[in-house]
Amino acid sequence: MNFCHPKGHLFVPDNSPPADALQRVTHLGIVAHPDDLEFMGWHPILQCLHSPPFRFAGVIASDGRSSPRAGIYAHYGDDEMAELRLSEQRHAAVTGEYVAIASLMYEETGPVMGGQNSSSLVADIGQMIRLSRPSVVVTHNLCDRHPHHIVVVLATIEALRHLGPDYYPKEFYGGEVWRSLDWMNPSDRLTFDVSEHQNLTAALMGIFDSQITGGKRYDQATAGRKRANATYSDPHTTDQSSALEYAMDLLPLLANPSQEPVEYASQLIEHFLQDVRRRLLSGGKA
Ligand SMILES: [Zn+2]
């Protein structure tokens, strides 16, 4: 299977032929970095856990070579770091029972991840969607603060629009990484209970030791965010779950293919603004 970057490749844990493997995919996660799937997408991963016919696969756009490093990784060069992160992502694919991982290997400091030329990324993502025809597509949300995440969500929207309605998934949403979606009005956002199997999601996150020992406790912060979402989701009821994931619905951008993503994101922010104004202007009345 060929991708635009010469180092791009598909990893299939059970060694079945790529076309056969991709035909089994029902849930496709499309993200910027090795580890984003495991920090952002507990819900789609758990939906596919021992639950045939649901099967999960991932697409990782960048090579992860520029991540900060410390401890035993402090002396790693960029090439070694890219190799290590590839290895961590493969371990996660095995542990999480993914069908496949496509590592597109765009350099983090290059023009594709820099948002200057997305045509090859759009083509690679389009190929993965075309061959796997997923019913659920998960990517980053439009209000994320990481520039690489924005590159990937915009490329994913473009790839789906280019493929057309025959390839549209039934569910298409963007999850939380570099910005929580707690601010979104509850009626606008998607909420997923991810209370179950926290031993497994903790194990999946823990595989990315280069990122965590590298100086950032993403594992604790991610689990804490989902725990906080569960407790702060409703002030009037006791906790119904111990972890919730929030996501931005992106399906309206397929239903209305002429709407610019920036306009859709602005609409959601406008709804939030209206909610804050209404509460303040009413003096706190419900
Ligand atoms: Zn990321």
py3Dmol code that shows the C-alpha trace and the ligand (Angstrom):
import py3Dmol

protein = """\
ATOM      1  CA  MET A   1       0.000   0.000   0.000  1.00  0.00           C
ATOM      2  CA  ASN A   2       1.473   3.350  -1.049  1.00  0.00           C
ATOM      3  CA  PHE A   3       1.266   6.720   0.672  1.00  0.00           C
ATOM      4  CA  CYS A   4       2.585  10.075  -0.544  1.00  0.00           C
ATOM      5  CA  HIS A   5       5.533  10.291   1.879  1.00  0.00           C
ATOM      6  CA  PRO A   6       8.216   7.690   1.058  1.00  0.00           C
ATOM      7  CA  LYS A   7       8.270   6.581   4.713  1.00  0.00           C
ATOM      8  CA  GLY A   8       4.471   6.309   4.964  1.00  0.00           C
ATOM      9  CA  HIS A   9       3.294   2.772   5.656  1.00  0.00           C
ATOM     10  CA  LEU A  10       0.539   0.592   7.077  1.00  0.00           C
ATOM     11  CA  PHE A  11       1.074  -1.600  10.140  1.00  0.00           C
ATOM     12  CA  VAL A  12      -1.313  -4.550  10.456  1.00  0.00           C
ATOM     13  CA  PRO A  13      -0.835  -6.369  13.774  1.00  0.00           C
ATOM     14  CA  ASP A  14      -2.155  -9.725  12.520  1.00  0.00           C
ATOM     15  CA  ASN A  15      -0.162  -9.493   9.249  1.00  0.00           C
ATOM     16  CA  SER A  16      -3.231  -9.919   7.047  1.00  0.00           C
ATOM     17  CA  PRO A  17      -3.089  -8.255   3.594  1.00  0.00           C
ATOM     18  CA  PRO A  18      -3.806  -4.500   3.811  1.00  0.00           C
ATOM     19  CA  ALA A  19      -6.963  -4.603   1.682  1.00  0.00           C
ATOM     20  CA  ASP A  20      -8.442  -7.421   3.788  1.00  0.00           C
ATOM     21  CA  ALA A  21      -7.519  -5.668   7.029  1.00  0.00           C
ATOM     22  CA  LEU A  22      -9.005  -2.334   5.982  1.00  0.00           C
ATOM     23  CA  GLN A  23     -12.268  -3.948   4.877  1.00  0.00           C
ATOM     24  CA  ARG A  24     -12.811  -4.940   8.512  1.00  0.00           C
ATOM     25  CA  VAL A  25     -12.549  -1.336   9.779  1.00  0.00           C
ATOM     26  CA  THR A  26     -15.714   0.288  11.119  1.00  0.00           C
ATOM     27  CA  HIS A  27     -14.163   3.070  13.247  1.00  0.00           C
ATOM     28  CA  LEU A  28     -11.306   5.185  11.864  1.00  0.00           C
ATOM     29  CA  GLY A  29      -9.357   7.628  14.045  1.00  0.00           C
ATOM     30  CA  ILE A  30      -7.419  10.273  12.098  1.00  0.00           C
ATOM     31  CA  VAL A  31      -4.968  12.279  14.205  1.00  0.00           C
ATOM     32  CA  ALA A  32      -1.775  14.302  14.064  1.00  0.00           C
ATOM     33  CA  HIS A  33       0.563  12.502  16.470  1.00  0.00           C
ATOM     34  CA  PRO A  34       1.404   9.068  17.819  1.00  0.00           C
ATOM     35  CA  ASP A  35      -0.540   9.039  21.177  1.00  0.00           C
ATOM     36  CA  ASP A  36      -3.458  11.307  20.108  1.00  0.00           C
ATOM     37  CA  LEU A  37      -5.732   8.314  19.487  1.00  0.00           C
ATOM     38  CA  GLU A  38      -5.114   6.959  22.968  1.00  0.00           C
ATOM     39  CA  PHE A  39      -5.505  10.314  24.761  1.00  0.00           C
ATOM     40  CA  MET A  40      -8.481  11.538  22.732  1.00  0.00           C
ATOM     41  CA  GLY A  41     -10.412   8.511  21.544  1.00  0.00           C
ATOM     42  CA  TRP A  42     -11.220   6.150  24.393  1.00  0.00           C
ATOM     43  CA  HIS A  43     -14.807   5.926  23.167  1.00  0.00           C
ATOM     44  CA  PRO A  44     -14.172   4.582  19.644  1.00  0.00           C
ATOM     45  CA  ILE A  45     -11.402   2.280  20.912  1.00  0.00           C
ATOM     46  CA  LEU A  46     -13.679   0.846  23.624  1.00  0.00           C
ATOM     47  CA  GLN A  47     -16.625   0.552  21.215  1.00  0.00           C
ATOM     48  CA  CYS A  48     -14.495  -1.831  19.167  1.00  0.00           C
ATOM     49  CA  LEU A  49     -13.000  -3.788  22.075  1.00  0.00           C
ATOM     50  CA  HIS A  50     -14.053  -7.448  21.750  1.00  0.00           C
ATOM     51  CA  SER A  51     -17.172  -6.213  19.952  1.00  0.00           C
ATOM     52  CA  PRO A  52     -17.256  -7.639  16.434  1.00  0.00           C
ATOM     53  CA  PRO A  53     -18.126  -6.492  13.851  1.00  0.00           C
ATOM     54  CA  PHE A  54     -16.792  -3.191  15.204  1.00  0.00           C
ATOM     55  CA  ARG A  55     -13.075  -2.785  14.498  1.00  0.00           C
ATOM     56  CA  PHE A  56     -10.802   0.193  15.039  1.00  0.00           C
ATOM     57  CA  ALA A  57      -7.946   1.546  12.906  1.00  0.00           C
ATOM     58  CA  GLY A  58      -5.888   4.718  13.079  1.00  0.00           C
ATOM     59  CA  VAL A  59      -4.173   7.205  10.794  1.00  0.00           C
ATOM     60  CA  ILE A  60      -1.232   9.177  12.238  1.00  0.00           C
ATOM     61  CA  ALA A  61      -0.218  12.148  10.093  1.00  0.00           C
ATOM     62  CA  SER A  62       3.142  13.195  11.540  1.00  0.00           C
ATOM     63  CA  ASP A  63       6.344  11.394  12.474  1.00  0.00           C
ATOM     64  CA  GLY A  64       6.444  12.881  15.986  1.00  0.00           C
ATOM     65  CA  ARG A  65      10.104  13.772  15.693  1.00  0.00           C
ATOM     66  CA  SER A  66       9.943  17.132  17.438  1.00  0.00           C
ATOM     67  CA  SER A  67       8.461  16.169  20.803  1.00  0.00           C
ATOM     68  CA  PRO A  68      10.219  17.398  23.962  1.00  0.00           C
ATOM     69  CA  ARG A  69      12.406  14.803  25.656  1.00  0.00           C
ATOM     70  CA  ALA A  70      13.889  14.256  29.093  1.00  0.00           C
ATOM     71  CA  GLY A  71      15.208  11.520  31.359  1.00  0.00           C
ATOM     72  CA  ILE A  72      16.400   8.404  29.547  1.00  0.00           C
ATOM     73  CA  TYR A  73      15.215   9.961  26.264  1.00  0.00           C
ATOM     74  CA  ALA A  74      17.135  13.229  26.665  1.00  0.00           C
ATOM     75  CA  HIS A  75      19.968  12.138  24.370  1.00  0.00           C
ATOM     76  CA  TYR A  76      17.653  10.853  21.587  1.00  0.00           C
ATOM     77  CA  GLY A  77      18.091  12.529  18.214  1.00  0.00           C
ATOM     78  CA  ASP A  78      15.041  13.408  16.105  1.00  0.00           C
ATOM     79  CA  ASP A  79      15.337  10.264  13.954  1.00  0.00           C
ATOM     80  CA  GLU A  80      15.561   8.055  17.037  1.00  0.00           C
ATOM     81  CA  MET A  81      12.580   9.819  18.576  1.00  0.00           C
ATOM     82  CA  ALA A  82      10.497   9.268  15.420  1.00  0.00           C
ATOM     83  CA  GLU A  83      11.450   5.570  15.475  1.00  0.00           C
ATOM     84  CA  LEU A  84      10.623   5.229  19.163  1.00  0.00           C
ATOM     85  CA  ARG A  85       7.222   6.860  18.763  1.00  0.00           C
ATOM     86  CA  LEU A  86       6.448   4.562  15.842  1.00  0.00           C
ATOM     87  CA  SER A  87       7.284   1.613  18.063  1.00  0.00           C
ATOM     88  CA  GLU A  88       5.067   2.938  20.883  1.00  0.00           C
ATOM     89  CA  GLN A  89       2.176   3.395  18.461  1.00  0.00           C
ATOM     90  CA  ARG A  90       2.565  -0.187  17.256  1.00  0.00           C
ATOM     91  CA  HIS A  91       2.501  -1.467  20.831  1.00  0.00           C
ATOM     92  CA  ALA A  92      -0.721   0.485  21.390  1.00  0.00           C
ATOM     93  CA  ALA A  93      -2.234  -0.983  18.219  1.00  0.00           C
ATOM     94  CA  VAL A  94      -1.545  -4.482  19.522  1.00  0.00           C
ATOM     95  CA  THR A  95      -2.763  -3.754  23.069  1.00  0.00           C
ATOM     96  CA  GLY A  96      -5.900  -1.984  21.844  1.00  0.00           C
ATOM     97  CA  GLU A  97      -6.594  -4.679  19.240  1.00  0.00           C
ATOM     98  CA  TYR A  98      -6.629  -2.238  16.334  1.00  0.00           C
ATOM     99  CA  VAL A  99      -6.949  -3.633  12.813  1.00  0.00           C
ATOM    100  CA  ALA A 100      -4.260  -1.333  11.439  1.00  0.00           C
ATOM    101  CA  ILE A 101      -2.273   1.859  11.884  1.00  0.00           C
ATOM    102  CA  ALA A 102      -1.338   4.040   8.906  1.00  0.00           C
ATOM    103  CA  SER A 103       1.730   6.119   9.772  1.00  0.00           C
ATOM    104  CA  LEU A 104       1.903   8.829   7.127  1.00  0.00           C
ATOM    105  CA  MET A 105       5.263  10.090   8.481  1.00  0.00           C
ATOM    106  CA  TYR A 106       5.063  13.769   7.509  1.00  0.00           C
ATOM    107  CA  GLU A 107       7.890  15.645   9.239  1.00  0.00           C
ATOM    108  CA  GLU A 108       6.535  17.768  12.058  1.00  0.00           C
ATOM    109  CA  THR A 109       8.635  20.697  10.892  1.00  0.00           C
ATOM    110  CA  GLY A 110       7.807  20.280   7.182  1.00  0.00           C
ATOM    111  CA  PRO A 111       5.326  22.054   4.902  1.00  0.00           C
ATOM    112  CA  VAL A 112       2.491  19.506   5.254  1.00  0.00           C
ATOM    113  CA  MET A 113       2.233  19.652   9.054  1.00  0.00           C
ATOM    114  CA  GLY A 114       3.004  23.377   8.775  1.00  0.00           C
ATOM    115  CA  GLY A 115      -0.274  23.810   6.903  1.00  0.00           C
ATOM    116  CA  GLN A 116       1.373  25.112   3.730  1.00  0.00           C
ATOM    117  CA  ASN A 117       0.532  22.186   1.465  1.00  0.00           C
ATOM    118  CA  SER A 118      -2.092  19.694   2.510  1.00  0.00           C
ATOM    119  CA  SER A 119      -2.804  18.011  -0.853  1.00  0.00           C
ATOM    120  CA  SER A 120      -0.746  14.881  -0.110  1.00  0.00           C
ATOM    121  CA  LEU A 121      -2.227  14.570   3.391  1.00  0.00           C
ATOM    122  CA  VAL A 122      -5.736  14.906   1.936  1.00  0.00           C
ATOM    123  CA  ALA A 123      -4.888  12.209  -0.629  1.00  0.00           C
ATOM    124  CA  ASP A 124      -3.527   9.813   2.032  1.00  0.00           C
ATOM    125  CA  ILE A 125      -6.520  10.309   4.321  1.00  0.00           C
ATOM    126  CA  GLY A 126      -8.857   9.947   1.351  1.00  0.00           C
ATOM    127  CA  GLN A 127      -7.221   6.649   0.396  1.00  0.00           C
ATOM    128  CA  MET A 128      -7.659   5.273   3.925  1.00  0.00           C
ATOM    129  CA  ILE A 129     -11.334   6.293   4.009  1.00  0.00           C
ATOM    130  CA  ARG A 130     -11.945   4.902   0.523  1.00  0.00           C
ATOM    131  CA  LEU A 131     -10.432   1.517   1.366  1.00  0.00           C
ATOM    132  CA  SER A 132     -11.960   1.158   4.831  1.00  0.00           C
ATOM    133  CA  ARG A 133     -15.334   2.902   4.367  1.00  0.00           C
ATOM    134  CA  PRO A 134     -15.736   3.487   8.101  1.00  0.00           C
ATOM    135  CA  SER A 135     -19.118   4.210   9.642  1.00  0.00           C
ATOM    136  CA  VAL A 136     -17.431   6.311  12.359  1.00  0.00           C
ATOM    137  CA  VAL A 137     -14.649   8.840  11.732  1.00  0.00           C
ATOM    138  CA  VAL A 138     -12.954  10.500  14.704  1.00  0.00           C
ATOM    139  CA  THR A 139     -10.472  13.347  14.410  1.00  0.00           C
ATOM    140  CA  HIS A 140      -9.495  16.568  16.183  1.00  0.00           C
ATOM    141  CA  ASN A 141     -11.992  19.331  16.938  1.00  0.00           C
ATOM    142  CA  LEU A 142     -12.020  22.683  15.145  1.00  0.00           C
ATOM    143  CA  CYS A 143     -11.194  24.681  18.285  1.00  0.00           C
ATOM    144  CA  ASP A 144      -8.053  22.732  19.227  1.00  0.00           C
ATOM    145  CA  ARG A 145      -5.006  24.871  20.035  1.00  0.00           C
ATOM    146  CA  HIS A 146      -2.349  22.646  18.448  1.00  0.00           C
ATOM    147  CA  PRO A 147      -1.614  23.753  14.856  1.00  0.00           C
ATOM    148  CA  HIS A 148      -0.973  20.168  13.675  1.00  0.00           C
ATOM    149  CA  HIS A 149      -4.401  19.140  14.964  1.00  0.00           C
ATOM    150  CA  ILE A 150      -6.037  21.874  12.896  1.00  0.00           C
ATOM    151  CA  VAL A 151      -4.110  20.738   9.803  1.00  0.00           C
ATOM    152  CA  VAL A 152      -5.470  17.207  10.297  1.00  0.00           C
ATOM    153  CA  VAL A 153      -9.121  18.064  10.966  1.00  0.00           C
ATOM    154  CA  LEU A 154      -9.237  20.396   7.944  1.00  0.00           C
ATOM    155  CA  ALA A 155      -7.582  17.763   5.724  1.00  0.00           C
ATOM    156  CA  THR A 156     -10.050  15.127   6.941  1.00  0.00           C
ATOM    157  CA  ILE A 157     -13.046  17.336   6.130  1.00  0.00           C
ATOM    158  CA  GLU A 158     -11.570  18.088   2.710  1.00  0.00           C
ATOM    159  CA  ALA A 159     -10.876  14.396   2.016  1.00  0.00           C
ATOM    160  CA  LEU A 160     -14.440  13.375   2.918  1.00  0.00           C
ATOM    161  CA  ARG A 161     -15.978  16.188   0.873  1.00  0.00           C
ATOM    162  CA  HIS A 162     -13.797  15.203  -2.075  1.00  0.00           C
ATOM    163  CA  LEU A 163     -14.875  11.547  -1.831  1.00  0.00           C
ATOM    164  CA  GLY A 164     -18.529  12.547  -1.692  1.00  0.00           C
ATOM    165  CA  PRO A 165     -21.682  11.286   0.040  1.00  0.00           C
ATOM    166  CA  ASP A 166     -21.121   7.593  -0.836  1.00  0.00           C
ATOM    167  CA  TYR A 167     -18.200   7.628   1.582  1.00  0.00           C
ATOM    168  CA  TYR A 168     -19.700   9.768   4.333  1.00  0.00           C
ATOM    169  CA  PRO A 169     -19.648   8.082   7.752  1.00  0.00           C
ATOM    170  CA  LYS A 170     -22.712   7.873   9.987  1.00  0.00           C
ATOM    171  CA  GLU A 171     -20.762   9.560  12.786  1.00  0.00           C
ATOM    172  CA  PHE A 172     -18.009  12.164  12.378  1.00  0.00           C
ATOM    173  CA  TYR A 173     -16.675  14.062  15.348  1.00  0.00           C
ATOM    174  CA  GLY A 174     -13.609  15.773  16.828  1.00  0.00           C
ATOM    175  CA  GLY A 175     -12.303  15.012  20.313  1.00  0.00           C
ATOM    176  CA  GLU A 176     -10.467  16.868  23.058  1.00  0.00           C
ATOM    177  CA  VAL A 177      -6.691  17.151  23.289  1.00  0.00           C
ATOM    178  CA  TRP A 178      -5.236  20.659  23.297  1.00  0.00           C
ATOM    179  CA  ARG A 179      -8.420  22.281  24.522  1.00  0.00           C
ATOM    180  CA  SER A 180     -11.266  20.914  26.527  1.00  0.00           C
ATOM    181  CA  LEU A 181     -14.784  21.098  25.086  1.00  0.00           C
ATOM    182  CA  ASP A 182     -16.365  21.787  28.458  1.00  0.00           C
ATOM    183  CA  TRP A 183     -17.194  25.294  27.168  1.00  0.00           C
ATOM    184  CA  MET A 184     -19.550  24.003  24.482  1.00  0.00           C
ATOM    185  CA  ASN A 185     -23.261  24.161  25.201  1.00  0.00           C
ATOM    186  CA  PRO A 186     -24.437  20.671  26.222  1.00  0.00           C
ATOM    187  CA  SER A 187     -26.987  20.644  23.386  1.00  0.00           C
ATOM    188  CA  ASP A 188     -24.185  21.249  20.856  1.00  0.00           C
ATOM    189  CA  ARG A 189     -21.615  18.751  22.042  1.00  0.00           C
ATOM    190  CA  LEU A 190     -21.448  14.969  21.952  1.00  0.00           C
ATOM    191  CA  THR A 191     -20.898  13.147  25.241  1.00  0.00           C
ATOM    192  CA  PHE A 192     -19.547   9.623  25.577  1.00  0.00           C
ATOM    193  CA  ASP A 193     -19.372   7.553  28.735  1.00  0.00           C
ATOM    194  CA  VAL A 194     -15.893   6.017  28.953  1.00  0.00           C
ATOM    195  CA  SER A 195     -16.091   4.723  32.521  1.00  0.00           C
ATOM    196  CA  GLU A 196     -15.473   1.107  31.615  1.00  0.00           C
ATOM    197  CA  HIS A 197     -12.079  -0.568  31.146  1.00  0.00           C
ATOM    198  CA  GLN A 198     -10.056   2.275  32.678  1.00  0.00           C
ATOM    199  CA  ASN A 199      -7.366  -0.310  33.349  1.00  0.00           C
ATOM    200  CA  LEU A 200      -7.048  -0.724  29.583  1.00  0.00           C
ATOM    201  CA  THR A 201      -7.188   2.969  28.685  1.00  0.00           C
ATOM    202  CA  ALA A 202      -4.575   3.632  31.391  1.00  0.00           C
ATOM    203  CA  ALA A 203      -2.406   0.904  29.870  1.00  0.00           C
ATOM    204  CA  LEU A 204      -2.825   2.360  26.366  1.00  0.00           C
ATOM    205  CA  MET A 205      -1.789   5.821  27.540  1.00  0.00           C
ATOM    206  CA  GLY A 206       1.093   4.427  29.588  1.00  0.00           C
ATOM    207  CA  ILE A 207       2.674   2.895  26.496  1.00  0.00           C
ATOM    208  CA  PHE A 208       3.683   6.389  25.376  1.00  0.00           C
ATOM    209  CA  ASP A 209       6.491   6.562  27.889  1.00  0.00           C
ATOM    210  CA  SER A 210       8.608   8.827  25.674  1.00  0.00           C
ATOM    211  CA  GLN A 211       5.945  11.520  25.985  1.00  0.00           C
ATOM    212  CA  ILE A 212       5.137  11.043  29.668  1.00  0.00           C
ATOM    213  CA  THR A 213       8.645  10.466  31.033  1.00  0.00           C
ATOM    214  CA  GLY A 214       9.548  13.140  28.524  1.00  0.00           C
ATOM    215  CA  GLY A 215       8.216  15.623  31.041  1.00  0.00           C
ATOM    216  CA  LYS A 216       4.429  15.850  30.699  1.00  0.00           C
ATOM    217  CA  ARG A 217       1.942  13.708  32.634  1.00  0.00           C
ATOM    218  CA  TYR A 218      -0.491  13.407  29.750  1.00  0.00           C
ATOM    219  CA  ASP A 219      -1.827  10.189  31.262  1.00  0.00           C
ATOM    220  CA  GLN A 220      -2.869  11.795  34.541  1.00  0.00           C
ATOM    221  CA  ALA A 221      -4.096  14.987  32.851  1.00  0.00           C
ATOM    222  CA  THR A 222      -6.199  13.055  30.326  1.00  0.00           C
ATOM    223  CA  ALA A 223      -7.769  10.762  32.914  1.00  0.00           C
ATOM    224  CA  GLY A 224      -8.341  13.809  35.146  1.00  0.00           C
ATOM    225  CA  ARG A 225     -10.058  15.740  32.370  1.00  0.00           C
ATOM    226  CA  LYS A 226     -12.466  12.895  31.648  1.00  0.00           C
ATOM    227  CA  ARG A 227     -13.131  12.483  35.384  1.00  0.00           C
ATOM    228  CA  ALA A 228     -13.787  16.213  35.692  1.00  0.00           C
ATOM    229  CA  ASN A 229     -16.133  16.094  32.700  1.00  0.00           C
ATOM    230  CA  ALA A 230     -18.162  13.390  34.480  1.00  0.00           C
ATOM    231  CA  THR A 231     -18.501  15.312  37.737  1.00  0.00           C
ATOM    232  CA  TYR A 232     -19.043  18.771  36.236  1.00  0.00           C
ATOM    233  CA  SER A 233     -21.412  17.721  33.456  1.00  0.00           C
ATOM    234  CA  ASP A 234     -24.557  18.367  35.513  1.00  0.00           C
ATOM    235  CA  PRO A 235     -24.768  20.348  38.774  1.00  0.00           C
ATOM    236  CA  HIS A 236     -28.128  18.836  39.716  1.00  0.00           C
ATOM    237  CA  THR A 237     -27.502  15.084  39.619  1.00  0.00           C
ATOM    238  CA  THR A 238     -25.074  12.699  41.269  1.00  0.00           C
ATOM    239  CA  ASP A 239     -22.318  11.325  39.075  1.00  0.00           C
ATOM    240  CA  GLN A 240     -23.706   8.863  36.565  1.00  0.00           C
ATOM    241  CA  SER A 241     -20.281   7.834  35.305  1.00  0.00           C
ATOM    242  CA  SER A 242     -16.652   8.168  36.333  1.00  0.00           C
ATOM    243  CA  ALA A 243     -15.304   9.411  32.984  1.00  0.00           C
ATOM    244  CA  LEU A 244     -16.850  11.305  30.092  1.00  0.00           C
ATOM    245  CA  GLU A 245     -15.374  12.276  26.754  1.00  0.00           C
ATOM    246  CA  TYR A 246     -16.710  15.355  24.970  1.00  0.00           C
ATOM    247  CA  ALA A 247     -16.586  15.809  21.215  1.00  0.00           C
ATOM    248  CA  MET A 248     -17.570  18.335  18.549  1.00  0.00           C
ATOM    249  CA  ASP A 249     -20.012  16.951  16.000  1.00  0.00           C
ATOM    250  CA  LEU A 250     -18.534  17.463  12.520  1.00  0.00           C
ATOM    251  CA  LEU A 251     -21.314  15.755  10.574  1.00  0.00           C
ATOM    252  CA  PRO A 252     -23.052  19.106   9.841  1.00  0.00           C
ATOM    253  CA  LEU A 253     -20.023  20.010   7.711  1.00  0.00           C
ATOM    254  CA  LEU A 254     -20.783  17.028   5.476  1.00  0.00           C
ATOM    255  CA  ALA A 255     -24.512  17.706   5.406  1.00  0.00           C
ATOM    256  CA  ASN A 256     -23.674  21.232   4.279  1.00  0.00           C
ATOM    257  CA  PRO A 257     -20.491  20.874   2.202  1.00  0.00           C
ATOM    258  CA  SER A 258     -20.378  24.544   1.253  1.00  0.00           C
ATOM    259  CA  GLN A 259     -20.082  25.737   4.856  1.00  0.00           C
ATOM    260  CA  GLU A 260     -16.560  26.808   5.800  1.00  0.00           C
ATOM    261  CA  PRO A 261     -15.224  25.076   8.925  1.00  0.00           C
ATOM    262  CA  VAL A 262     -14.423  28.483  10.440  1.00  0.00           C
ATOM    263  CA  GLU A 263     -18.071  29.499  10.062  1.00  0.00           C
ATOM    264  CA  TYR A 264     -19.291  26.322  11.761  1.00  0.00           C
ATOM    265  CA  ALA A 265     -16.829  26.763  14.665  1.00  0.00           C
ATOM    266  CA  SER A 266     -17.868  30.411  14.982  1.00  0.00           C
ATOM    267  CA  GLN A 267     -21.521  29.335  15.228  1.00  0.00           C
ATOM    268  CA  LEU A 268     -20.719  27.042  18.149  1.00  0.00           C
ATOM    269  CA  ILE A 269     -18.733  29.779  19.891  1.00  0.00           C
ATOM    270  CA  GLU A 270     -21.659  32.157  19.292  1.00  0.00           C
ATOM    271  CA  HIS A 271     -23.985  29.686  21.035  1.00  0.00           C
ATOM    272  CA  PHE A 272     -21.605  29.652  24.019  1.00  0.00           C
ATOM    273  CA  LEU A 273     -21.489  33.453  24.028  1.00  0.00           C
ATOM    274  CA  GLN A 274     -25.288  33.645  23.962  1.00  0.00           C
ATOM    275  CA  ASP A 275     -25.501  31.244  26.907  1.00  0.00           C
ATOM    276  CA  VAL A 276     -23.060  33.319  29.003  1.00  0.00           C
ATOM    277  CA  ARG A 277     -24.886  36.564  28.105  1.00  0.00           C
ATOM    278  CA  ARG A 278     -28.303  35.081  28.905  1.00  0.00           C
ATOM    279  CA  ARG A 279     -27.151  33.887  32.345  1.00  0.00           C
ATOM    280  CA  LEU A 280     -25.530  37.208  33.241  1.00  0.00           C
ATOM    281  CA  LEU A 281     -28.377  39.342  31.913  1.00  0.00           C
ATOM    282  CA  SER A 282     -30.937  37.255  33.831  1.00  0.00           C
ATOM    283  CA  GLY A 283     -28.984  37.741  37.051  1.00  0.00           C
ATOM    284  CA  GLY A 284     -28.540  33.965  37.467  1.00  0.00           C
ATOM    285  CA  LYS A 285     -32.212  32.964  37.035  1.00  0.00           C
ATOM    286  CA  ALA A 286     -32.510  29.492  35.516  1.00  0.00           C
TER     287      ALA A 286
END
"""
ligand_1 = """\
1
ZN
Zn -1.378 15.652 19.054
"""
view = py3Dmol.view(width=600, height=400)
view.addModel(protein, "pdb")
view.setStyle({"model": 0}, {"cartoon": {"style": "trace"}})
view.addModel(ligand_1, "xyz")
view.setStyle({"model": 1}, {"stick": {}})
view.zoomTo()
view.show()
